[in-house]
């Protein structure tokens, strides 16, 4: 298994090398192979901290499907912030606090980063399963609290949230 | 193709400008962070894709898109780090009631 992970790390690193170097003569490609191999041998466990499970491939696919949806959200919510910039009297900033049912670190990371990416909300802190989110308007706060994004993130990582999981809100 | 990239770059510049405006107009640290951190992400993303489509499909365009992907990952992380530092230092958040 470790060998497969080393090989995958090598392939990824070498692809980046080719894109960034832009030289395809034997010297530069050879140096690239050498460097990628060295880095892959010594630090493949940084790139793949967990051994791949049967879920890994499915997670990757679902992640790929999640990203276009996220970009769409980012664009829509960005227009909302643009509107607020020209109507600053409309902003109602506040800190919302809620518990998430997500359990894995990587799903919390994706959820937190997605919240921060969609304009109007920034993840301030995550303590265990408690999220502190700063929202700039009612609409932004409600979008996060609706739980839609949380469910999509859970789906990516094949987590079950249980029924009726609305993030339980509390104002600070 | 030139028109597509012009539209993308123009939209990106508009978003960066809005971000700068928001930075001045919003009332407190956290709401300013929204303007600075978000408009900049999508703004620079649009400019980079605009430049990439102007370039046509070659190595430079791929590099531009890779830069865009990295900005998409690092920018929210940096915004979150700043917000967390502010939260842990107990910088108060402005609310509409403060003005009333």
Interface residues (C-beta under 8 A of the other chain):
Chain A: X16 X19 X20 X22 X74 X75 X77 X78 X81 X82 X84 X85 X86 X88 X91 X92 X93 X94 X95 X112 X113 X116 X117 X119 X120 X122 X123 X124 X125 X132 X134 X136
Chain B: X15 X18 X19 X21 X22 X25 X26 X27 X28 X30 X31 X33 X34 X35 X37 X38 X39 X41 X42 X59 X62 X63 X66 X72 X73 X75 X76 X77 X79 X80 X83 X84 X86 X87 X88 X93 X94 X95 X96
